[in-house]
């Protein structure tokens, strides 16, 4: 198990080597959420993630969803063929 210094060093290295702004934004938002405890998980999502969730909820309300049990049956059928 790593100690605090090792974890910080590892995190710093990962952050320092990352130039992807979306990754850095998510890391920053996650830290802010953990430290404040007042942030809703919804606020941590990107606009596209929120839109996809809203689209899925709309589809469910329109009866376009697939029941969980049906999905499980299809997955089990697929897995038994392989």
C-alpha positions as CSV (number, residue, x, y, z in Angstrom):
1,X,0.0,0.0,0.0
2,X,1.3,3.4,-0.9
3,X,1.8,6.1,1.6
4,X,0.5,9.7,1.2
5,X,3.7,11.0,-0.3
6,X,3.8,8.2,-2.9
7,X,0.2,8.8,-3.9
8,X,0.7,12.5,-4.2
9,X,3.9,12.0,-6.3
10,X,2.0,9.5,-8.6
11,X,-0.9,11.9,-9.0
12,X,1.3,14.8,-9.7
13,X,3.2,12.8,-12.4
14,X,-0.1,11.7,-14.0
15,X,-1.4,15.2,-14.1
16,X,1.9,16.7,-15.2
17,X,2.1,14.3,-18.2
18,X,-1.5,15.0,-19.3
19,X,-2.3,17.7,-21.8
20,X,-5.9,16.7,-22.4
21,X,-7.9,19.6,-21.0
22,X,-11.1,17.5,-20.7
23,X,-9.2,15.0,-18.4
24,X,-7.7,17.9,-16.3
25,X,-11.2,19.6,-16.0
26,X,-12.7,16.3,-14.8
27,X,-9.9,15.8,-12.3
28,X,-10.3,19.3,-11.0
29,X,-14.1,19.0,-10.7
30,X,-13.7,15.7,-8.9
31,X,-11.3,17.1,-6.4
32,X,-13.6,20.1,-5.8
33,X,-16.5,17.7,-5.3
34,X,-14.6,15.6,-2.8
35,X,-13.4,18.6,-0.9
36,X,-16.7,20.5,-0.8
37,X,-19.2,17.6,-0.3
38,X,-21.9,20.0,-1.6
39,X,-21.5,19.3,-5.3
40,X,-24.1,17.2,-7.0
41,X,-22.7,14.5,-9.3
42,X,-24.8,15.9,-12.1
43,X,-22.7,19.0,-12.0
44,X,-19.6,16.9,-12.7
45,X,-20.9,15.7,-16.0
46,X,-20.0,17.2,-19.4
47,X,-22.7,18.7,-21.5
48,X,-22.7,15.7,-23.8
49,X,-23.0,13.3,-20.9
50,X,-26.0,15.2,-19.6
51,X,-27.6,15.3,-23.0
52,X,-27.1,11.5,-23.5
53,X,-28.7,10.8,-20.1
54,X,-31.6,13.2,-20.9
55,X,-32.0,11.5,-24.3
56,X,-32.1,8.1,-22.6
57,X,-34.7,9.2,-20.0
58,X,-36.8,10.7,-22.8
59,X,-36.7,7.4,-24.7
60,X,-37.7,5.5,-21.5
61,X,-40.7,7.8,-21.0
62,X,-41.7,7.2,-24.6
63,X,-41.6,3.4,-24.0
64,X,-38.6,2.9,-26.2
65,X,-36.5,1.2,-23.5
66,X,-35.6,-2.5,-23.3
67,X,-36.5,-4.2,-20.0
68,X,-33.5,-5.3,-17.9
69,X,-34.6,-8.9,-17.9
70,X,-34.7,-9.0,-21.7
71,X,-31.2,-7.5,-21.9
72,X,-29.9,-10.1,-19.5
73,X,-31.5,-12.9,-21.5
74,X,-29.9,-11.7,-24.7
75,X,-26.5,-11.4,-23.0
76,X,-26.7,-14.9,-21.6
77,X,-27.7,-16.2,-25.0
78,X,-24.8,-14.5,-26.6
79,X,-22.3,-15.7,-24.0
80,X,-23.5,-19.3,-24.3
81,X,-22.9,-19.2,-28.0
82,X,-19.2,-18.3,-27.5
